[in-house]
Amino acid sequence: MPEGHSIHRLALQFTAMFVGEELAVSSPQGRFAAGASQLDGHILVSAMASGKQLFLGFDNDLILRVHLGLYGAWTFGGDSTFSGFPSIGAPRRVDDAVGGTDAVQPPYAGPPAPVGAVRTRLVSGRGWADLRGPTACVVITAREEALALARLGPDPLREGSDPAAFVTRLRSSATPIGVQLMNQAVVAGIGNVYRAEVLFLQRINPWRPGKAVLESEALAVWEIAARLMQDGVREGRILTTTPSERNGQAAEAAPHYVYKRTGEPCRRCGTSIASADMAARTVYWCPECQRN
């Protein structure tokens, strides 16, 4: 599932490409036809990410809420002024940016014919965006948006998010920290990759109860998550290892410390990385570096 950094990248791309533009909104697949008709012909005025959800606000006070889930993805294209990424979402891709003044592109003649099950298509005078396979794609009111945001925990990538709220929620429960970090009501935007990597870097065993996590440790978890996720927004991928700990390997070959490295040696101590089922997802950790 795309994690929070991908959704914040989407918000930035929609802001740069579509905010201030009147959009033709349609549902080539047909499943979102009623919702598309409510937004068609209106101006996009805002694009905001919170956790794993994207909120696109229109000038008629309606909001398009999108949760990509496991399979959702946006694809983009446009004229020579478009300098964004052609695909953001699942399945994960690392694409070079396209468009911009340095790119050689054919004259823009509008979006191509829809390919596959396009849930919704947004088209401006200079570009287009197609959404496929989301878990949620709904039109909501401002009040419903406020309720949806209230159900989410603080987002390390949102300016003004309160880390103290995360610390309080985490430490008020005996639920293992590895479970809580995946709970979007505790902290918004962290997924399976960031969970594993953040806990490794803070040397916390994923099975430790939240109540047993010190306040200073919880704050450090927040700060590490914020740093790694900011890197993810900038780089377009989750890269947590440092060059010195990749043993000469390229970043693409050694991007993580523990995630999906079951049985491989820890990059710091050499112990075999462990994994287990935790709340219907696989959690990874180093038994030596993360004893407690």
Sine and cosine of phi, psi and omega as CSV:
sin_phi,cos_phi,sin_psi,cos_psi,sin_omega,cos_omega
0.00,0.00,0.74,-0.67,0.07,-1.00
-0.83,0.56,0.71,-0.70,-0.02,-1.00
-1.00,-0.08,-0.01,-1.00,-0.19,-0.98
-0.83,0.55,-0.56,0.83,-0.03,-1.00
-0.89,0.46,-0.59,0.81,0.01,-1.00
-0.91,0.41,-0.62,0.79,-0.03,-1.00
-0.95,0.32,-0.59,0.81,0.06,-1.00
-0.93,0.36,-0.55,0.83,0.10,-0.99
-0.91,0.42,-0.63,0.78,0.07,-1.00
-0.88,0.48,-0.70,0.71,0.00,-1.00
-0.87,0.49,-0.67,0.75,0.03,-1.00
-0.90,0.44,-0.65,0.76,-0.03,-1.00
-0.93,0.36,-0.66,0.75,0.05,-1.00
-0.91,0.42,-0.62,0.79,0.03,-1.00
-0.88,0.48,-0.73,0.68,-0.04,-1.00
-0.93,0.37,-0.56,0.83,-0.18,-0.98
-0.99,-0.15,-0.53,0.85,-0.19,-0.98
-0.82,-0.57,-0.42,0.91,-0.04,-1.00
-0.88,0.48,0.74,-0.67,-0.06,-1.00
1.00,-0.03,-0.06,1.00,-0.04,-1.00
-0.97,-0.24,0.60,-0.80,0.17,-0.99
-0.98,0.21,0.75,-0.66,-0.11,-0.99
-0.91,-0.42,0.66,-0.75,0.24,-0.97
-1.00,0.02,0.87,-0.50,-0.07,-1.00
-0.90,-0.43,0.80,-0.61,-0.02,-1.00
-0.62,-0.79,0.13,-0.99,0.04,-1.00
-0.75,-0.67,1.00,0.09,-0.01,-1.00
-0.80,0.61,-0.58,0.81,0.02,-1.00
-0.95,0.32,-0.52,0.86,0.01,-1.00
0.99,-0.17,-0.31,0.95,-0.08,-1.00
-0.95,0.32,-0.32,0.95,-0.03,-1.00
-0.89,-0.45,0.39,0.92,-0.10,-0.99
-0.86,0.51,-0.70,0.72,-0.03,-1.00
-0.91,0.42,-0.69,0.72,0.03,-1.00
-0.91,0.41,-0.66,0.75,0.00,-1.00
-0.87,0.49,-0.61,0.79,-0.02,-1.00
-0.91,0.42,-0.44,0.90,0.02,-1.00
-0.96,0.27,-0.40,0.92,-0.09,-1.00
-0.96,-0.29,-0.31,0.95,-0.09,-1.00
-0.86,0.51,0.76,-0.65,0.03,-1.00
1.00,0.09,0.06,1.00,0.00,-1.00
-0.98,-0.20,0.30,-0.95,-0.05,-1.00
-1.00,-0.04,0.74,-0.68,0.10,-0.99
-0.97,0.22,0.82,-0.58,-0.07,-1.00
-0.93,-0.36,-0.27,0.96,-0.01,-1.00
-0.36,-0.93,0.43,-0.90,0.10,-0.99
-0.65,-0.76,0.88,-0.48,-0.11,-0.99
-0.72,-0.69,0.66,-0.75,0.11,-0.99
-0.95,-0.32,0.64,-0.77,0.17,-0.99
-0.64,-0.77,0.93,-0.38,-0.08,-1.00
0.89,0.46,-0.83,-0.56,-0.04,-1.00
-0.98,-0.21,0.27,0.96,-0.04,-1.00
-0.88,-0.47,0.61,-0.79,0.02,-1.00
-0.93,-0.37,0.72,-0.70,0.00,-1.00
-0.85,-0.53,0.91,-0.42,0.02,-1.00
-0.96,-0.28,0.91,-0.40,-0.07,-1.00
-1.00,-0.09,0.68,-0.73,-0.03,-1.00
-0.92,-0.40,0.26,-0.97,-0.10,-1.00
-0.96,0.28,-0.06,1.00,0.10,-0.99
-0.99,-0.16,0.31,0.95,0.06,-1.00
0.93,0.36,0.31,0.95,0.12,-0.99
-0.97,-0.24,0.42,-0.91,-0.06,-1.00
-0.78,-0.62,0.70,-0.72,0.14,-0.99
-1.00,-0.07,0.91,-0.40,0.03,-1.00
-0.98,-0.18,0.80,-0.60,-0.03,-1.00
-0.79,-0.61,0.77,-0.63,0.16,-0.99
-0.86,-0.50,0.89,-0.45,-0.09,-1.00
-0.93,0.36,-0.52,0.86,-0.04,-1.00
0.90,0.43,-0.48,-0.88,-0.07,-1.00
-0.97,0.23,-0.49,0.87,-0.19,-0.98
-0.86,-0.51,-0.09,1.00,-0.08,-1.00
-0.96,0.27,0.51,-0.86,0.04,-1.00
-0.37,-0.93,0.51,-0.86,0.15,-0.99
-0.96,-0.27,0.63,-0.77,0.18,-0.98
-0.85,-0.52,0.52,-0.85,-0.14,-0.99
-0.73,-0.68,0.36,-0.93,0.15,-0.99
-0.25,-0.97,0.20,-0.98,0.00,-1.00
0.06,-1.00,-0.25,-0.97,-0.03,-1.00
-0.99,0.12,-0.24,-0.97,-0.10,-1.00
-0.93,0.38,-0.22,0.98,0.03,-1.00
-1.00,0.08,-0.19,0.98,-0.01,-1.00
-0.99,0.15,0.86,-0.51,-0.03,-1.00
-0.79,-0.62,0.54,0.84,-0.04,-1.00
-0.99,-0.11,-0.36,-0.93,-0.02,-1.00
-0.98,-0.22,0.65,-0.76,-0.09,-1.00
-0.96,0.28,-0.32,0.95,-0.02,-1.00
-0.48,-0.88,0.76,-0.64,0.09,-1.00
-0.68,-0.73,0.83,-0.55,0.03,-1.00
0.65,-0.76,-0.48,-0.88,-0.02,-1.00
-0.95,-0.32,0.57,-0.82,-0.07,1.00
-0.92,0.39,0.53,-0.85,-0.09,-1.00
-0.88,0.47,0.68,-0.74,0.06,-1.00
-0.70,-0.71,0.50,-0.87,0.16,-0.99
-0.92,-0.39,0.98,-0.21,-0.06,-1.00
-0.94,-0.35,0.55,-0.83,0.15,-0.99
-0.96,0.27,0.50,-0.86,0.07,-1.00
-0.89,0.45,0.50,-0.87,0.02,-1.00
-0.82,-0.57,0.23,-0.97,0.05,-1.00
0.98,0.19,-0.30,-0.95,-0.02,-1.00
1.00,0.08,0.09,-1.00,-0.11,-0.99
-0.94,0.34,-0.36,0.93,-0.02,-1.00
-1.00,-0.02,-0.07,1.00,-0.06,-1.00
-1.00,-0.04,0.60,-0.80,0.08,-1.00
-0.99,-0.14,0.91,-0.42,-0.06,-1.00
-0.73,-0.68,0.46,-0.89,0.10,-1.00
-0.94,0.34,0.35,-0.94,0.05,-1.00
-0.81,0.58,0.66,-0.75,-0.05,-1.00
-0.97,0.23,0.84,-0.54,-0.01,-1.00
-0.88,-0.47,0.42,0.91,-0.03,-1.00
1.00,-0.08,0.11,-0.99,-0.05,-1.00
-0.93,0.37,0.44,-0.90,0.08,-1.00
-0.96,0.30,0.18,-0.98,0.09,-1.00
-0.88,0.47,0.64,-0.77,-0.02,-1.00
-0.85,0.53,0.64,-0.77,0.04,-1.00
-0.88,-0.47,0.81,-0.59,0.02,-1.00
0.98,0.21,-0.28,-0.96,-0.09,-1.00
-1.00,0.05,0.99,0.12,0.01,-1.00
-0.99,0.13,0.94,-0.35,-0.04,-1.00
-0.92,0.40,-0.73,0.69,0.04,-1.00
-0.54,-0.84,0.54,-0.84,0.03,-1.00
-0.81,-0.59,0.75,-0.66,0.08,-1.00
-0.92,-0.39,0.77,-0.64,-0.05,-1.00
-0.74,-0.68,0.79,-0.62,0.13,-0.99
-0.93,-0.37,-0.12,-0.99,0.03,-1.00
-0.95,0.31,-0.21,0.98,-0.06,-1.00
-0.76,-0.65,0.08,1.00,0.01,-1.00
-0.09,-1.00,0.03,-1.00,-0.05,-1.00
-0.53,-0.85,0.35,-0.94,0.07,-1.00
-0.61,-0.79,0.75,-0.66,0.03,-1.00
-0.91,-0.42,0.69,-0.72,0.03,-1.00
-0.92,-0.39,0.78,-0.62,0.04,-1.00
-0.79,-0.61,0.61,-0.80,0.22,-0.98
0.91,0.42,0.47,0.88,-0.03,-1.00
-0.96,0.27,0.40,-0.92,0.17,-0.99
-0.96,0.29,-0.63,0.78,0.01,-1.00
-0.67,-0.74,0.69,-0.72,0.11,-0.99
-0.50,-0.87,1.00,-0.09,-0.14,-0.99
-0.67,-0.74,0.48,-0.88,0.12,-0.99
-1.00,-0.07,0.78,-0.62,-0.04,-1.00
-0.75,-0.66,0.24,-0.97,0.06,-1.00
-1.00,-0.01,0.15,-0.99,0.04,-1.00
-0.88,0.47,-0.59,0.80,0.03,-1.00
-0.91,0.41,-0.67,0.74,0.02,-1.00
-0.92,0.39,-0.56,0.83,0.08,-1.00
-0.89,0.45,-0.70,0.71,0.01,-1.00
-0.87,0.49,-0.64,0.77,0.03,-1.00
-0.92,0.40,-0.65,0.76,0.02,-1.00
-0.90,0.44,-0.66,0.75,0.01,-1.00
-0.92,0.38,-0.58,0.82,-0.02,-1.00
-0.92,0.39,-0.42,0.91,0.00,-1.00
-0.99,0.17,-0.21,0.98,-0.03,-1.00
-1.00,-0.06,0.52,-0.85,0.13,-0.99
-0.97,0.25,0.06,-1.00,0.03,-1.00
-0.90,0.43,0.55,-0.83,-0.04,-1.00
-0.96,-0.28,0.87,-0.49,-0.01,-1.00
-0.86,0.52,-0.31,0.95,-0.03,-1.00
-0.99,-0.12,-0.17,0.99,-0.01,-1.00
-1.00,-0.01,0.79,-0.61,0.02,-1.00
-0.87,0.50,0.74,-0.68,0.01,-1.00
1.00,-0.02,-0.07,1.00,0.05,-1.00
-0.90,0.44,0.62,-0.78,-0.10,-0.99
-0.99,-0.14,0.95,-0.33,0.04,-1.00
-0.90,0.44,-0.44,0.90,0.01,-1.00
-0.89,0.46,-0.56,0.83,0.03,-1.00
-0.91,0.42,-0.65,0.76,0.06,-1.00
-0.89,0.45,-0.73,0.69,-0.03,-1.00
-0.86,0.52,-0.71,0.70,-0.03,-1.00
-0.89,0.46,-0.71,0.70,-0.03,-1.00
-0.91,0.41,-0.68,0.73,-0.01,-1.00
-0.88,0.47,-0.74,0.68,-0.14,-0.99
-0.99,0.12,-0.06,1.00,0.01,-1.00
-1.00,-0.01,-0.01,1.00,-0.08,-1.00
-0.78,-0.62,0.54,-0.84,0.08,-1.00
-1.00,0.10,-0.05,1.00,0.03,-1.00
-0.87,0.48,0.68,-0.73,-0.01,-1.00
-0.80,0.59,0.59,-0.81,-0.03,-1.00
-0.87,0.49,-0.54,0.84,0.02,-1.00
-0.90,0.44,-0.50,0.87,0.07,-1.00
-0.98,0.20,-0.68,0.73,-0.07,-1.00
-0.91,0.43,-0.57,0.82,-0.01,-1.00
-0.92,0.40,-0.34,0.94,0.04,-1.00
-1.00,-0.05,-0.08,1.00,0.00,-1.00
-1.00,0.04,0.93,-0.37,-0.08,-1.00
-0.92,0.39,-0.22,0.97,0.08,-1.00
-0.99,0.13,-0.25,0.97,0.06,-1.00
-1.00,-0.05,-0.76,0.65,0.06,-1.00
-0.50,-0.86,0.73,-0.69,-0.12,-0.99
-0.99,-0.13,0.76,-0.65,0.13,-0.99
0.94,-0.35,-0.34,0.94,0.00,-1.00
-0.99,0.17,0.75,-0.66,0.07,-1.00
-0.87,-0.49,-0.31,-0.95,-0.15,-0.99
-0.91,0.42,-0.60,0.80,-0.02,-1.00
-0.94,0.33,-0.79,0.61,-0.02,-1.00
-0.89,0.46,-0.61,0.80,0.04,-1.00
-0.82,0.57,-0.80,0.60,-0.06,-1.00
-0.88,0.47,-0.70,0.71,-0.09,-1.00
-0.95,0.30,-0.64,0.77,0.02,-1.00
-0.90,0.44,-0.72,0.69,-0.02,-1.00
-0.91,0.41,-0.59,0.81,0.07,-1.00
-0.89,0.46,-0.74,0.67,-0.06,-1.00
-0.91,0.41,-0.47,0.88,0.05,-1.00
-1.00,-0.08,0.02,1.00,0.07,-1.00
0.86,0.50,0.64,0.77,0.00,-1.00
-0.93,-0.36,0.78,-0.63,0.08,-1.00
-0.93,0.37,0.73,-0.68,-0.05,-1.00
-0.89,0.46,-0.31,0.95,-0.02,-1.00
-1.00,0.01,-0.03,1.00,-0.01,-1.00
-0.92,0.38,0.74,-0.67,0.01,-1.00
-0.88,0.47,0.56,-0.83,0.02,-1.00
-0.84,0.55,-0.60,0.80,-0.01,-1.00
-0.90,0.43,-0.35,0.94,-0.01,-1.00
-1.00,-0.04,0.05,1.00,0.04,-1.00
-1.00,0.01,0.81,-0.58,0.01,-1.00
-0.92,0.39,0.45,-0.90,0.03,-1.00
-0.85,0.53,-0.66,0.75,0.01,-1.00
-0.90,0.44,-0.59,0.81,0.03,-1.00
-0.93,0.36,-0.66,0.75,0.00,-1.00
-0.89,0.45,-0.66,0.75,0.04,-1.00
-0.90,0.44,-0.61,0.79,0.04,-1.00
-0.91,0.41,-0.62,0.78,0.07,-1.00
-0.85,0.52,-0.72,0.69,0.02,-1.00
-0.86,0.52,-0.74,0.67,-0.07,-1.00
-0.91,0.42,-0.64,0.76,0.03,-1.00
-0.92,0.40,-0.69,0.73,0.02,-1.00
-0.87,0.50,-0.70,0.72,0.00,-1.00
-0.88,0.47,-0.67,0.74,-0.01,-1.00
-0.91,0.41,-0.74,0.68,-0.02,-1.00
-0.90,0.44,-0.63,0.77,-0.02,-1.00
-0.95,0.32,-0.57,0.82,0.10,-0.99
-0.89,0.45,-0.64,0.76,0.09,-1.00
-0.87,0.49,-0.64,0.77,0.00,-1.00
-0.90,0.44,-0.63,0.78,0.06,-1.00
-0.89,0.46,-0.69,0.72,-0.04,-1.00
-0.94,0.34,-0.67,0.74,-0.12,-0.99
-1.00,0.00,-0.37,0.93,-0.04,-1.00
0.98,0.18,0.28,0.96,0.02,-1.00
-0.33,-0.94,0.24,-0.97,0.03,-1.00
-0.99,-0.10,0.95,-0.30,0.02,-1.00
-0.80,-0.59,0.92,-0.38,-0.10,-0.99
-0.93,-0.37,-0.34,0.94,-0.05,-1.00
-0.98,0.20,0.39,-0.92,0.08,-1.00
-0.98,-0.18,0.41,-0.91,0.00,-1.00
-0.81,0.59,-0.60,0.80,-0.05,-1.00
-0.93,0.37,-0.38,0.93,-0.03,-1.00
-0.98,-0.22,0.15,0.99,0.07,-1.00
-0.99,-0.10,-0.04,1.00,0.03,-1.00
0.79,0.62,0.71,0.70,0.06,-1.00
0.99,0.11,-0.09,1.00,0.01,-1.00
-0.98,0.21,0.46,-0.89,0.09,-1.00
-0.93,0.36,0.42,-0.91,-0.01,-1.00
-0.84,0.55,-0.62,0.79,-0.02,-1.00
-0.90,0.43,-0.48,0.88,-0.04,-1.00
-1.00,0.05,-0.34,0.94,-0.05,-1.00
-0.62,-0.78,0.89,0.46,-0.11,-0.99
-0.98,0.19,-0.37,0.93,-0.16,-0.99
-0.79,-0.62,0.36,-0.93,0.06,-1.00
-0.99,0.12,-0.72,0.69,-0.09,-1.00
-0.76,-0.65,-0.43,0.90,-0.10,-0.99
-0.87,0.50,0.80,-0.59,0.00,-1.00
0.82,0.57,0.59,0.80,0.02,-1.00
-0.85,-0.53,0.52,0.86,-0.02,-1.00
-0.79,0.62,0.80,-0.60,0.05,-1.00
0.99,0.12,-0.19,0.98,0.03,-1.00
-0.99,0.11,0.38,-0.92,-0.03,-1.00
-0.95,0.31,0.65,-0.76,0.09,-1.00
-0.85,0.53,0.66,-0.75,-0.02,-1.00
-0.94,0.35,-0.23,0.97,-0.03,-1.00
-0.95,-0.33,-0.62,0.79,-0.09,-1.00
-0.84,-0.54,-0.19,0.98,0.03,-1.00
1.00,0.04,-0.14,0.99,0.03,-1.00
-0.92,0.40,0.57,-0.82,0.01,-1.00
-0.91,0.42,0.75,-0.66,0.02,-1.00
-0.93,0.37,0.71,-0.71,0.00,-1.00
-0.98,-0.19,0.35,-0.94,0.09,-1.00
-0.50,-0.86,0.41,-0.91,0.01,-1.00
-0.31,-0.95,0.28,-0.96,0.09,-1.00
-0.97,0.23,0.73,-0.68,0.06,-1.00
-0.60,-0.80,0.93,-0.37,0.02,-1.00
0.81,0.59,0.73,0.68,0.10,-0.99
0.95,0.32,0.20,0.98,0.10,-0.99
-0.75,-0.66,0.36,-0.93,0.03,-1.00
-1.00,0.03,0.79,-0.61,0.04,-1.00
-0.95,-0.32,0.57,-0.82,-0.07,-1.00
-0.82,-0.57,0.62,-0.79,0.04,-1.00
-0.32,-0.95,0.26,-0.97,0.09,-1.00
-0.99,-0.16,0.88,-0.47,-0.04,-1.00
-0.88,0.48,-0.42,0.91,-0.01,-1.00
-1.00,0.04,-0.80,0.61,-0.03,-1.00
-0.93,0.38,-0.43,0.90,-0.06,-1.00
-0.86,-0.51,0.79,0.62,-0.03,-1.00
-0.90,0.44,-0.62,0.78,-0.16,-0.99
-0.89,-0.45,0.00,0.00,0.00,0.00
